[in-house]
Amino acid sequence: MVSAVTVEHSLIITTGKWFCFWRFTV
């Protein structure tokens, strides 16, 4: 079972990666 903390951390990491990707692309 996945805890809420793990989901939150993975969500933050994914958002951070996409933000960096968007910054470098645009």
N, C-alpha and C positions, 0 to 999 in steps of 0.2 A: 504494500500500500504506500502510495506516495504522499508525503506530508505537504502541507501548505507552504512551508518554508522552502522546500525543494522546488516547488512549482514557481514560487515567486522569484527565487534566485535564477532559475533557468529562463524565466520570462525577461528579467532584467538583462541577463547576458545576451539573449537573442535580440532584444531591442537595441542594446548597445552596439552589437555587431552590425545590425542593419543600419543604424544611425551613422556609424563610421563608414560603411559601404556607400551610403547615400552621399555623405560629405565628399568622399574621394571621387565619386562618379560625377556629381554635380559641381 
